[in-house]
Each structure stands twice: as structure tokens, then as C-alpha cells.
Amino acid sequence: MGKNSLLTLVIGFIAGVGLTWSYFNFASSNSKTAELQQVNSKQQAAPVVLQPKIAEAKTQSAAPERSASSAKEEGLPLTNTNKQPVDELPLEEQVSQLKQQLAEQKTLMKNARQQLRAPSDAQAALQAQFDEQIRNEEWAYQTEIALQDFLLTSDLSATPEVVSAECKATVCKFELAAPTDNDSFDHTQWRELNDKLLKQEFWLQFKRTTSTSSDTELTLLMATEL
């Protein structure tokens, strides 16, 4: 083998070693690059995995709001378990409570009416005097007839009915009632009656007079003495 062949072998060996070293460097470089790319891809993929979970949480939290909104739009009642509706009471109990309230109101009105119609001191004194007196037949009869004649002849818009007309020695008590065929009779008719009585001659003898009235009743107590 000549010198040229030996030189050729040496050059070939050196070239092979260089190619082998270059291949390993290239492979190592590619491996590192692949690892870096894999790490980067994992880091970039991480937010993508979290976003659906966040979106899912937002969807779940928003679900009750949409449910309430949908119920409101559809006209469905929104229930509240912490409060009891008032109308849950049985109908019979509601009617019973209303009847009880009505009875209480009637009692209050009756008491107020009795207080308004309670006799005054002057009326009580005249009533006591009337109860104690003995009847003076002549004077009592004339006064009772005078009242009845007045009611028959006076030009009243509505003539009341005489319930009772009784006189004693100096005190008279007249009880009148609204006519049964006149539903519009009220205190204005009693005032008209009183105004016309004051102009009657037989009425001028009375020095003290008291009266209690409602829309349907009038009671008069009169005395010829002070």
C-alpha cells in the first residue's frame, strides 16, 4: 500500500469522526428544542384548561339569576320559604276574625251612642221631678191635647208620631218618633219641629226644657218652674 492510500484512509477517518460528532450535536440540539417546545406548549395550554372551569363556575352562579328572571317573565310566583303568606289561613278562620272585628266595632259604636245620649244633669233633674210629681188632671190634659193639636195643624214637612205624651203637676214628658212611611226623616225635621214649637202659646209657659234626639226619636222634658 502506498503513501497515497494511507493518506486517503486518514482523511476518510477524520471525515467520519467529524460527521459523527456533527450528527450527535444536531440530535442533541433537536432533543433540547423539542423539550423546550413541549414545556412551552404545556405552559400555554394551562390557561386553556382553566378557562372552561371558570366559565363553568360563572354559568353555575348565573343560573339562579336566569331562573328568577325567567320566572318573573313567565308570571310565576317567587316563593320565599322564610315568610308565610297571610292568605294561608283557612277561610273559616278568616271569616271568624272578620265577624269578631265587626262585633267589636258595633260595641264601640253602641257605647259612643249611649254616651252621646246620656242624660245631662238638667235632664236627670227634670226626670226625677217628673217621677215624684202627682198628676194635675186639668192642666196635664190641656197641655197634652195642645201638643197633639199642634202636630195635626202645623205645616210640618213631615209629621212625627206621638209615642207618649204625659204631664204631671208642672212637668211634661213627650216622646215622638219619625213616621214609619218616611225613610228620609232625620234631624232636620226635628229642628223644624222645635223651631215651630217655640212659637206656640202653650209652649211659652215652660221655663226649663231639655231634649235628646236621634234621626228617628225625640224625647222632650219641660217644666213650668225654674
C-alpha positions as CSV (number, residue, x, y, z in Angstrom):
1,M,0.0,0.0,0.0
2,G,1.4,3.3,-1.0
3,K,1.5,6.7,0.8
4,N,-1.5,7.9,-1.1
5,S,-3.7,5.1,0.1
6,L,-2.6,5.7,3.7
7,L,-3.3,9.4,3.4
8,T,-6.7,8.7,1.9
9,L,-7.6,6.4,4.9
10,V,-6.5,9.0,7.4
11,I,-8.5,11.7,5.7
12,G,-11.5,9.4,5.5
13,F,-11.3,8.6,9.2
14,I,-11.1,12.2,10.2
15,A,-14.0,13.0,8.0
16,G,-16.1,10.2,9.5
17,V,-15.3,11.3,13.1
18,G,-16.4,14.9,12.1
19,L,-19.6,13.7,10.6
20,T,-20.4,11.5,13.6
21,W,-19.7,14.4,16.0
22,S,-21.8,16.8,13.9
23,Y,-24.7,14.2,13.9
24,F,-24.7,13.9,17.7
25,N,-24.6,17.6,18.2
26,F,-27.6,18.0,15.8
27,A,-29.5,15.3,17.5
28,S,-28.8,16.7,21.0
29,S,-29.9,20.2,19.8
30,N,-33.1,18.8,18.3
31,S,-33.9,17.0,21.5
32,K,-33.4,20.1,23.6
33,T,-35.5,22.1,21.2
34,A,-38.3,19.5,21.4
35,E,-38.2,19.6,25.2
36,L,-38.4,23.4,25.2
37,Q,-41.3,23.3,22.8
38,Q,-43.1,20.7,24.9
39,V,-42.7,22.9,28.1
40,N,-43.9,26.0,26.3
41,S,-46.8,24.1,24.9
42,K,-47.8,22.9,28.4
43,Q,-47.5,26.4,29.8
44,Q,-49.6,27.8,27.0
45,A,-52.2,25.0,27.3
46,A,-52.6,25.6,31.1
47,P,-54.9,28.7,30.8
48,V,-56.9,26.9,28.1
49,V,-57.7,24.2,30.6
50,L,-58.6,26.7,33.4
51,Q,-60.9,28.9,31.2
52,P,-63.6,26.3,30.8
53,K,-63.7,25.8,34.6
54,I,-64.0,29.5,35.2
55,A,-66.7,29.8,32.6
56,E,-68.5,26.8,34.1
57,A,-68.4,28.4,37.5
58,K,-69.8,31.7,36.1
59,T,-72.5,29.8,34.3
60,Q,-73.5,28.0,37.6
61,S,-73.5,31.2,39.6
62,A,-75.6,32.9,36.9
63,A,-78.1,30.1,36.7
64,P,-80.2,31.2,39.7
65,E,-80.4,34.7,38.3
66,R,-81.6,33.5,35.0
67,S,-84.1,31.2,36.7
68,A,-85.5,34.1,38.8
69,S,-85.7,36.3,35.7
70,S,-87.3,33.6,33.7
71,A,-89.9,33.0,36.4
72,K,-90.6,36.8,36.6
73,E,-91.1,37.0,32.8
74,E,-93.4,33.9,32.8
75,G,-95.5,35.3,35.6
76,L,-94.7,32.5,38.0
77,P,-94.8,33.3,41.8
78,L,-91.4,33.6,43.5
79,T,-91.6,31.6,46.7
80,N,-89.9,32.7,49.9
81,T,-89.5,29.9,52.5
82,N,-88.6,32.4,55.2
83,K,-92.1,34.2,55.2
84,Q,-95.5,32.7,55.5
85,P,-98.2,34.3,53.2
86,V,-101.1,36.0,55.1
87,D,-103.7,34.3,52.9
88,E,-102.7,30.8,54.1
89,L,-105.2,31.0,57.0
90,P,-108.3,28.8,56.5
91,L,-111.3,30.6,55.1
92,E,-113.4,29.7,58.1
93,E,-110.8,31.3,60.4
94,Q,-110.7,34.5,58.3
95,V,-114.5,34.8,58.4
96,S,-114.4,34.3,62.2
97,Q,-111.8,37.0,62.7
98,L,-113.8,39.4,60.5
99,K,-117.0,38.7,62.5
100,Q,-115.2,39.3,65.7
101,Q,-113.8,42.7,64.4
102,L,-117.3,43.7,63.3
103,A,-118.8,42.8,66.7
104,E,-116.1,44.9,68.4
105,Q,-116.8,47.9,66.1
106,K,-120.6,47.6,66.8
107,T,-119.9,47.6,70.5
108,L,-117.7,50.7,70.3
109,M,-120.4,52.5,68.2
110,K,-123.1,51.5,70.7
111,N,-121.0,52.8,73.7
112,A,-120.4,56.0,71.8
113,R,-124.1,56.4,71.0
114,Q,-125.0,55.8,74.6
115,Q,-122.5,58.4,75.8
116,L,-123.9,60.9,73.4
117,R,-127.5,60.2,74.5
118,A,-126.7,60.0,78.2
119,P,-128.9,62.4,80.2
120,S,-127.4,65.7,81.3
121,D,-127.7,66.9,84.9
122,A,-130.6,69.2,83.9
123,Q,-132.5,66.3,82.2
124,A,-131.8,63.9,85.1
125,A,-133.2,66.6,87.5
126,L,-136.3,67.1,85.4
127,Q,-136.8,63.3,85.1
128,A,-136.6,62.9,88.9
129,Q,-139.0,65.8,89.4
130,F,-141.4,64.2,86.8
131,D,-141.3,60.8,88.6
132,E,-142.0,62.4,92.0
133,Q,-145.0,64.6,91.0
134,I,-148.7,63.7,91.1
135,R,-150.8,64.4,88.1
136,N,-152.8,67.7,87.9
137,E,-155.5,66.3,85.7
138,E,-156.9,69.6,84.3
139,W,-153.6,71.2,83.4
140,A,-152.0,67.9,82.2
141,Y,-154.9,67.1,79.9
142,Q,-155.0,70.6,78.3
143,T,-151.2,70.5,77.7
144,E,-151.3,67.0,76.2
145,I,-154.2,68.0,73.8
146,A,-152.4,71.2,72.9
147,L,-149.3,69.2,71.7
148,Q,-151.4,66.8,69.7
149,D,-153.4,69.7,68.1
150,F,-150.1,71.4,67.2
151,L,-148.9,68.3,65.4
152,L,-152.1,67.9,63.5
153,T,-152.5,71.6,62.4
154,S,-148.9,72.7,62.0
155,D,-147.5,72.8,58.5
156,L,-144.6,70.5,59.0
157,S,-142.7,68.9,56.1
158,A,-143.1,65.5,57.9
159,T,-145.4,65.0,61.0
160,P,-143.8,62.7,63.6
161,E,-145.9,60.1,65.6
162,V,-146.6,60.6,69.3
163,V,-145.2,57.6,71.2
164,S,-146.2,59.1,74.6
165,A,-147.4,62.5,76.0
166,E,-147.7,62.7,79.7
167,C,-147.9,65.7,82.1
168,K,-147.9,65.8,85.9
169,A,-148.3,68.9,88.0
170,T,-145.6,71.2,86.5
171,V,-143.5,68.8,84.3
172,C,-144.3,67.2,81.0
173,K,-142.6,64.4,79.0
174,F,-143.2,63.9,75.3
175,E,-141.7,61.1,73.3
176,L,-142.0,61.4,69.5
177,A,-140.9,59.1,66.7
178,A,-140.2,59.5,63.0
179,P,-143.1,58.5,60.7
180,T,-142.8,54.9,59.5
181,D,-143.6,55.8,55.9
182,N,-140.8,58.4,55.6
183,D,-137.3,57.0,55.2
184,S,-135.7,60.4,54.6
185,F,-136.8,61.7,58.1
186,D,-133.7,62.9,60.1
187,H,-132.6,65.6,62.5
188,T,-133.5,68.5,60.1
189,Q,-137.2,67.6,60.7
190,W,-136.7,67.6,64.5
191,R,-135.1,71.1,64.2
192,E,-138.1,72.3,62.2
193,L,-140.5,70.9,64.8
194,N,-138.5,72.6,67.7
195,D,-138.5,76.0,65.9
196,K,-142.3,75.9,65.4
197,L,-142.9,74.7,69.0
198,L,-141.1,77.8,70.4
199,K,-143.8,80.0,68.7
200,Q,-146.8,78.2,70.2
201,E,-148.7,79.8,73.1
202,F,-148.9,76.7,75.2
203,W,-145.2,76.2,74.9
204,L,-144.3,79.6,76.3
205,Q,-145.4,78.5,79.8
206,F,-142.4,76.2,80.1
207,K,-139.3,77.8,81.9
208,R,-137.0,74.8,81.5
209,T,-136.7,72.4,78.6
210,T,-134.3,69.6,77.7
211,S,-134.3,67.2,74.8
212,T,-132.5,64.2,73.4
213,S,-132.8,63.1,69.9
214,S,-131.6,60.8,67.1
215,D,-132.7,60.6,63.5
216,T,-135.7,58.6,64.5
217,E,-136.6,59.6,68.1
218,L,-137.1,62.7,70.1
219,T,-137.7,63.0,73.9
220,L,-138.8,66.3,75.5
221,L,-138.9,67.2,79.2
222,M,-140.4,70.6,80.1
223,A,-141.2,72.3,83.4
224,T,-143.2,75.4,84.2
225,E,-140.9,76.2,87.2
226,L,-137.2,77.1,87.3
